[in-house]
């Protein structure tokens, strides 16, 4: 994928969710006030923000692969040295995936900011549509800032669109706390504006609430995390599917809160990269033996996640290799159960209530109730369930880091390696950026 530099604004018109995920011309710049003149234009523009999530450097591949490669769940089995750096926990600032991942997230933020600016000026639009589109733009801006913070720590907060190499396009880094505060503010405002009804691949009020639950979990704001996750669960808008494999086989299942939509026209290559040669793939990365052995006997999630071809392990969660149209989860109900369980356990809540949430996930996977009954055992059980429930969905490294276990589990000796490096290409063009320690 072509590199997209942070200071450049891509066109808003024509970049809907139906365009190719490889269409990344960085010089197709159109000012928002010119591009968005009607309600239809505004709808196309917001779809152009969602389309960012389909890129290889986001949920088209690397958002789910890189965090698991950096953990103990995926091994690099191919030839791309840039991916090998993640498996070795030794990523260099000139790593192409780091550079492109940073850039594409800021392109998405810039698109969201352009939509927000256009909506403020647009006259030919209904009040309801203006409100809902503003909510979606705020949600996506929050989501992309949160994504950046997970990888890099404090990053520049950008709330104004830019189309040139000026001071706005060369901002300094904000602190992690400032980024989280911005994410929270955007999500709370988005929640008041978004529609209550669900629409496949698009944000609703409960989508914003679910992302707030994850944010509060990362901030260790246990009471807030519990309340947010509890609201999503108790809303009744979502339900756990009976069979874990159904999650992957059925797009936009009742459990899905937000998943990135792919089709034959908008394909990803996840199945190709996960499958071995014998099944038409490349096997660039593969589930580790440690992940395979992490599943208990009888856990239905193992077969739905890891294939075993005569001793050769490969990923099966993304399996539509012919069409490349596997959807990819961003948020789903199982995460809300485990967030609620962890938040309650860390507050010293009722053991039975924590166990009930853990068991909802275990029982769906064909397992019996948890035997954990102390706070420490419950937290261990939750981390274990998160590992096998969300394997190959990009959670594992971030879970190990936020719980303080990454260095021990992954054998990382330098704490600086718990954050990824700021891309060298960005440091070269922005003198206001400062590299993370240790790089």
C-alpha positions as CSV (number, residue, x, y, z in Angstrom):
1,X,0.0,0.0,0.0
2,X,1.2,3.4,-0.9
3,X,2.3,5.6,2.0
4,X,-0.1,8.4,2.9
5,X,1.6,11.3,4.6
6,X,0.0,13.0,7.5
7,X,-0.2,16.6,6.2
8,X,-2.2,15.6,3.1
9,X,-6.0,15.6,2.9
10,X,-7.6,13.0,0.6
11,X,-10.7,13.6,-1.4
12,X,-14.0,13.2,0.4
13,X,-16.2,12.7,-2.6
14,X,-16.2,9.3,-4.3
15,X,-14.4,7.5,-1.4
16,X,-17.3,5.6,-0.1
17,X,-17.3,2.2,1.6
18,X,-17.6,0.6,-1.9
19,X,-14.3,1.8,-3.2
20,X,-11.2,-0.4,-3.3
21,X,-9.3,-0.6,-0.1
22,X,-6.1,0.0,-2.0
23,X,-7.3,3.3,-3.5
24,X,-5.0,5.6,-1.5
25,X,-4.0,8.4,-3.8
26,X,-2.5,10.9,-1.3
27,X,-2.7,13.9,-3.6
28,X,-6.4,13.8,-4.5
29,X,-7.2,16.8,-2.3
30,X,-10.6,18.5,-2.3
31,X,-11.6,21.2,0.2
32,X,-14.5,20.0,2.4
33,X,-16.6,23.2,1.7
34,X,-16.3,22.5,-2.0
35,X,-16.7,18.7,-1.9
36,X,-19.8,18.6,0.4
37,X,-22.6,20.7,-0.8
38,X,-25.7,18.4,-0.4
39,X,-27.0,15.8,2.0
40,X,-26.0,13.1,-0.4
41,X,-22.5,14.5,-0.5
42,X,-22.3,14.4,3.3
43,X,-23.5,10.8,3.3
44,X,-20.7,9.9,0.8
45,X,-18.2,11.8,2.9
46,X,-18.9,9.9,6.1
47,X,-18.7,6.6,4.2
48,X,-15.3,7.8,3.1
49,X,-14.3,7.9,6.7
50,X,-15.6,4.4,7.4
51,X,-13.7,3.2,4.3
52,X,-10.4,3.9,6.1
53,X,-11.2,1.0,8.5
54,X,-10.9,-1.3,5.5
55,X,-7.4,-0.5,4.6
56,X,-4.7,-3.1,5.0
57,X,-3.0,-0.9,7.7
58,X,-6.2,-1.1,9.8
59,X,-8.8,-3.8,9.8
60,X,-8.0,-5.1,6.4
61,X,-5.1,-6.8,8.0
62,X,-2.6,-5.2,10.4
63,X,-4.9,-4.0,13.2
64,X,-5.7,-7.6,14.0
65,X,-2.3,-9.1,13.1
66,X,0.3,-6.7,14.6
67,X,-0.8,-6.8,18.2
68,X,-1.0,-10.6,18.1
69,X,2.4,-10.9,16.4
70,X,3.9,-8.7,19.2
71,X,2.3,-11.1,21.7
72,X,2.6,-14.9,22.2
73,X,-0.4,-15.7,20.0
74,X,1.0,-15.4,16.5
75,X,4.4,-16.4,15.0
76,X,5.8,-14.9,11.9
77,X,6.2,-17.7,9.4
78,X,6.7,-15.8,6.2
79,X,9.3,-13.5,4.5
80,X,8.2,-9.9,5.3
81,X,11.0,-8.6,7.5
82,X,8.7,-5.7,8.7
83,X,6.4,-8.3,10.2
84,X,9.3,-10.2,11.7
85,X,10.2,-7.2,13.7
86,X,6.9,-7.4,15.6
87,X,7.3,-11.1,16.3
88,X,10.8,-10.3,17.7
89,X,9.5,-7.3,19.8
90,X,12.1,-5.2,18.1
91,X,10.4,-2.7,15.8
92,X,12.4,0.0,14.0
93,X,11.2,3.5,13.4
94,X,11.4,3.0,9.6
95,X,9.1,-0.1,9.7
96,X,6.7,0.4,6.8
97,X,3.7,-1.0,8.7
98,X,4.3,1.4,11.6
99,X,4.6,4.3,9.2
100,X,1.5,3.4,7.1
101,X,-0.5,2.6,10.2
102,X,0.2,6.0,11.7
103,X,-0.5,7.8,8.4
104,X,-3.8,6.1,7.5
105,X,-5.2,6.7,11.0
106,X,-4.5,10.4,10.6
107,X,-6.0,10.4,7.1
108,X,-9.1,9.0,8.7
109,X,-9.1,11.7,11.4
110,X,-8.6,14.3,8.8
111,X,-11.6,13.0,6.8
112,X,-13.7,13.1,10.0
113,X,-12.7,16.6,10.8
114,X,-13.5,17.7,7.2
115,X,-17.0,16.1,7.6
116,X,-17.5,18.0,10.8
117,X,-16.5,21.3,9.3
118,X,-18.7,20.7,6.2
119,X,-21.7,19.8,8.3
120,X,-21.4,23.0,10.3
121,X,-21.7,25.0,7.0
122,X,-24.0,22.8,5.0
123,X,-27.5,24.2,4.4
124,X,-29.1,21.5,2.2
125,X,-29.5,18.8,4.9
126,X,-32.2,17.8,7.4
127,X,-31.6,18.4,11.0
128,X,-31.8,14.6,11.8
129,X,-29.2,13.7,9.1
130,X,-26.9,16.5,10.2
131,X,-27.1,15.2,13.8
132,X,-26.5,11.6,13.0
133,X,-23.6,12.2,10.6
134,X,-21.9,14.5,13.2
135,X,-22.2,11.7,15.7
136,X,-20.6,9.3,13.3
137,X,-17.8,11.6,12.5
138,X,-17.1,12.2,16.2
139,X,-17.2,8.5,16.9
140,X,-14.7,7.7,14.2
141,X,-12.4,10.6,15.2
142,X,-12.4,9.2,18.8
143,X,-11.9,5.7,17.6
144,X,-8.9,6.5,15.5
145,X,-7.2,8.7,18.2
146,X,-7.7,5.8,20.6
147,X,-6.2,3.4,18.1
148,X,-3.1,5.6,17.8
149,X,-2.8,5.9,21.6
150,X,-2.8,2.2,22.0
151,X,0.2,1.8,19.7
152,X,2.2,5.0,20.5
153,X,1.1,6.5,23.8
154,X,0.6,10.2,23.6
155,X,0.0,11.4,20.0
156,X,-1.0,14.7,18.4
157,X,-4.7,15.5,18.9
158,X,-6.0,16.8,15.6
159,X,-9.5,18.4,15.6
160,X,-9.1,20.7,12.6
161,X,-8.9,19.6,8.9
162,X,-5.7,20.4,7.1
163,X,-4.8,20.5,3.4
164,X,-1.3,21.9,3.4
165,X,2.1,21.9,5.1
166,X,1.3,24.4,7.8
167,X,1.6,24.5,11.6
168,X,-1.7,22.7,12.0
169,X,-0.4,19.8,10.0
170,X,2.8,19.6,12.1
171,X,1.4,19.4,15.7
172,X,3.4,18.4,18.7
173,X,2.4,15.3,20.8
174,X,-0.2,15.5,23.5
175,X,0.1,13.4,26.6
176,X,-1.7,10.0,26.8
177,X,-4.1,11.5,29.4
178,X,-5.0,14.4,27.0
179,X,-5.6,11.9,24.2
180,X,-7.9,9.8,26.4
181,X,-9.7,12.9,27.6
182,X,-10.3,13.9,24.0
183,X,-11.5,10.4,23.1
184,X,-13.9,10.4,26.0
185,X,-15.3,13.9,25.1
186,X,-15.9,12.9,21.5
187,X,-17.5,9.6,22.4
188,X,-19.8,11.2,25.0
189,X,-20.9,13.9,22.5
190,X,-21.3,11.3,19.8
191,X,-23.5,9.2,22.0
192,X,-26.0,12.1,22.3
193,X,-26.1,12.5,18.5
194,X,-26.0,9.0,17.1
195,X,-29.2,7.0,16.3
196,X,-30.4,4.4,18.7
197,X,-31.1,1.9,15.9
198,X,-28.4,-0.4,14.7
199,X,-27.1,-0.4,11.1
200,X,-24.5,-2.9,9.9
201,X,-21.0,-1.4,9.9
202,X,-22.0,1.9,11.3
203,X,-22.0,3.5,14.8
204,X,-25.0,3.8,17.1
205,X,-25.4,5.2,20.6
206,X,-24.5,1.8,22.0
207,X,-21.5,1.5,19.8
208,X,-20.1,4.7,21.4
209,X,-21.0,3.3,24.8
210,X,-19.2,0.1,24.1
211,X,-16.0,1.9,23.0
212,X,-16.3,4.0,26.2
213,X,-16.3,0.8,28.2
214,X,-13.0,-0.2,26.5
215,X,-11.5,3.2,27.1
216,X,-12.4,3.1,30.8
217,X,-10.9,-0.4,31.1
218,X,-7.6,0.9,29.7
219,X,-7.8,3.9,32.1
220,X,-8.5,1.6,35.1
221,X,-11.7,3.5,35.8
222,X,-13.4,0.4,37.0
223,X,-16.8,1.9,38.1
224,X,-17.1,3.7,34.8
225,X,-16.1,0.6,32.8
226,X,-18.6,-1.5,34.7
227,X,-21.4,1.0,34.1
228,X,-20.8,1.4,30.4
229,X,-20.4,-2.3,29.7
230,X,-23.5,-3.1,31.9
231,X,-25.6,-0.6,29.9
232,X,-24.7,-2.2,26.6
233,X,-25.4,-5.7,28.0
234,X,-28.7,-4.8,29.7
235,X,-30.0,-2.9,26.8
236,X,-31.0,-6.1,25.2
237,X,-29.9,-4.8,21.8
238,X,-27.3,-7.6,21.4
239,X,-27.2,-11.3,22.4
240,X,-24.5,-13.9,22.5
241,X,-24.9,-16.4,19.6
242,X,-25.3,-20.0,20.6
243,X,-22.4,-21.4,18.7
244,X,-19.0,-19.6,18.6
245,X,-18.3,-20.5,15.0
246,X,-21.5,-18.7,14.0
247,X,-19.7,-15.4,14.8
248,X,-17.5,-15.9,11.8
249,X,-19.9,-17.7,9.6
250,X,-22.7,-15.2,9.9
251,X,-21.9,-11.5,9.2
252,X,-23.3,-8.9,11.5
253,X,-24.7,-11.5,14.0
254,X,-26.8,-10.4,17.0
255,X,-23.6,-10.3,19.0
256,X,-21.9,-7.8,16.7
257,X,-21.7,-4.2,18.0
258,X,-19.4,-3.0,15.2
259,X,-17.6,-5.0,12.5
260,X,-15.8,-3.7,9.4
261,X,-17.7,-4.7,6.3
262,X,-15.9,-6.4,3.5
263,X,-17.3,-7.7,0.1
264,X,-15.9,-9.2,-3.1
265,X,-15.5,-5.6,-4.3
266,X,-14.0,-4.5,-1.1
267,X,-11.9,-7.5,-0.1
268,X,-9.2,-8.2,2.5
269,X,-6.4,-10.7,2.3
270,X,-6.6,-12.1,5.8
271,X,-7.5,-15.7,4.8
272,X,-4.8,-15.7,2.2
273,X,-2.1,-14.7,4.7
274,X,-3.4,-17.1,7.4
275,X,-3.9,-20.2,5.2
276,X,-1.0,-22.5,4.2
277,X,0.0,-23.2,0.6
278,X,-2.0,-26.4,0.6
279,X,-5.2,-24.4,1.0
280,X,-4.3,-21.7,-1.4
281,X,-2.7,-19.3,1.0
282,X,0.7,-17.9,2.0
283,X,1.0,-18.6,5.7
284,X,2.8,-15.3,6.4
285,X,1.9,-15.7,10.1
286,X,0.5,-18.6,12.1
287,X,-1.1,-19.2,15.5
288,X,1.6,-20.2,18.0
289,X,1.8,-23.5,19.8
290,X,1.3,-21.6,23.0
291,X,-2.1,-20.3,21.7
292,X,-3.2,-23.7,20.5
293,X,-2.4,-25.2,23.9
294,X,-4.1,-22.4,25.8
295,X,-7.5,-23.9,24.8
296,X,-9.0,-26.3,27.3
297,X,-10.1,-29.7,26.1
298,X,-13.6,-29.4,24.6
299,X,-13.3,-25.6,23.9
300,X,-15.2,-25.1,20.7
301,X,-13.2,-21.9,20.1
302,X,-10.0,-23.7,19.2
303,X,-11.3,-25.3,16.0
304,X,-13.0,-22.0,15.0
305,X,-9.7,-20.1,15.4
306,X,-6.8,-22.5,14.8
307,X,-6.5,-25.2,12.1
308,X,-4.2,-28.1,12.3
309,X,-3.0,-29.6,9.0
310,X,-0.8,-32.6,9.9
311,X,0.8,-30.6,12.7
312,X,0.9,-27.3,10.7
313,X,-1.1,-24.6,12.6
314,X,-2.9,-21.9,10.7
315,X,-5.6,-19.4,11.4
316,X,-9.2,-20.3,10.6
317,X,-11.1,-17.3,12.0
318,X,-10.9,-15.6,8.6
319,X,-11.7,-18.3,6.0
320,X,-13.3,-16.8,2.9
321,X,-10.1,-17.1,0.8
322,X,-11.9,-17.2,-2.5
323,X,-13.6,-13.8,-2.1
324,X,-11.6,-12.2,0.7
325,X,-14.8,-10.9,2.2
326,X,-14.5,-11.9,5.8
327,X,-15.8,-9.1,8.1
328,X,-13.6,-8.1,11.0
329,X,-14.8,-7.4,14.5
330,X,-14.1,-4.1,16.2
331,X,-16.5,-4.5,19.1
332,X,-18.8,-7.4,20.1
333,X,-20.9,-8.3,23.1
334,X,-18.5,-10.9,24.6
335,X,-16.0,-8.1,25.3
336,X,-18.7,-6.2,27.3
337,X,-19.3,-9.3,29.5
338,X,-15.6,-9.7,30.2
339,X,-15.1,-5.9,30.8
340,X,-18.0,-6.0,33.2
341,X,-16.5,-9.0,35.0
342,X,-13.1,-7.5,35.3
343,X,-14.3,-4.1,36.4
344,X,-16.5,-5.7,39.1
345,X,-13.7,-8.0,40.3
346,X,-11.2,-5.2,40.6
347,X,-13.7,-3.3,42.8
348,X,-14.1,-6.3,45.0
349,X,-17.6,-7.0,43.8
350,X,-19.7,-10.1,44.4
351,X,-17.8,-13.2,43.3
352,X,-21.0,-14.9,42.0
353,X,-21.7,-11.9,39.7
354,X,-18.1,-12.0,38.3
355,X,-18.4,-15.8,37.8
356,X,-21.7,-15.4,36.0
357,X,-20.2,-13.1,33.3
358,X,-17.2,-15.4,32.9
359,X,-19.5,-18.4,32.6
360,X,-21.6,-16.8,30.0
361,X,-18.6,-16.8,27.7
362,X,-17.3,-20.2,28.8
363,X,-20.6,-22.0,28.5
364,X,-21.1,-20.7,25.0
365,X,-17.8,-22.2,24.1
366,X,-18.9,-25.6,25.5
367,X,-17.0,-25.4,28.8
368,X,-18.2,-25.8,32.3
369,X,-18.3,-23.0,34.9
370,X,-15.1,-21.4,36.2
371,X,-13.7,-22.6,39.4
372,X,-12.0,-19.3,40.2
373,X,-13.3,-17.7,43.4
374,X,-10.7,-15.3,44.6
375,X,-10.0,-11.9,43.1
376,X,-6.6,-13.0,41.8
377,X,-8.0,-16.2,40.4
378,X,-10.9,-14.4,38.8
379,X,-8.6,-11.8,37.1
380,X,-6.4,-14.7,35.8
381,X,-9.6,-16.4,34.5
382,X,-10.8,-13.3,32.7
383,X,-7.4,-12.7,31.0
384,X,-7.5,-16.4,29.9
385,X,-11.0,-16.0,28.5
386,X,-10.0,-12.8,26.7
387,X,-7.1,-14.6,25.1
388,X,-9.0,-17.6,23.7
389,X,-12.2,-15.6,23.0
390,X,-10.5,-12.8,21.0
391,X,-7.6,-14.7,19.5
392,X,-6.6,-13.3,16.1
393,X,-8.7,-10.1,16.7
394,X,-5.8,-8.0,17.9
395,X,-6.4,-7.8,21.7
396,X,-3.7,-10.0,23.3
397,X,-0.7,-7.6,23.5
398,X,-2.7,-4.7,24.7
399,X,-4.3,-6.9,27.4
400,X,-0.9,-8.1,28.6
401,X,0.4,-4.5,28.7
402,X,-2.5,-2.9,30.5
403,X,-2.4,-5.7,33.1
404,X,1.3,-5.3,33.7
405,X,2.1,-8.8,32.5
406,X,3.6,-8.1,29.0
407,X,7.3,-8.1,30.0
408,X,7.1,-11.3,32.0
409,X,4.9,-13.3,29.6
410,X,6.6,-12.1,26.4
411,X,10.2,-11.9,27.8
412,X,10.5,-8.2,27.0
413,X,13.5,-6.8,29.0
414,X,13.2,-3.2,28.0
415,X,10.0,-1.4,29.2
416,X,10.4,1.1,26.4
417,X,9.4,-1.7,24.0
418,X,5.9,-1.7,25.4
419,X,5.2,1.2,23.0
420,X,5.8,1.3,19.3
421,X,8.2,3.9,17.7
422,X,6.9,7.1,16.2
423,X,7.5,6.6,12.4
424,X,10.8,8.1,11.2
425,X,9.1,9.5,8.2
426,X,6.9,11.6,10.4
427,X,9.8,12.8,12.5
428,X,11.6,13.8,9.4
429,X,8.8,16.1,8.2
430,X,7.5,17.3,11.6
431,X,10.2,18.9,13.9
432,X,7.6,19.2,16.6
433,X,7.3,15.4,17.1
434,X,9.5,13.6,19.7
435,X,10.4,9.9,19.5
436,X,9.3,7.5,22.2
437,X,12.1,6.6,24.6
438,X,14.4,3.7,23.6
439,X,14.2,4.2,19.8
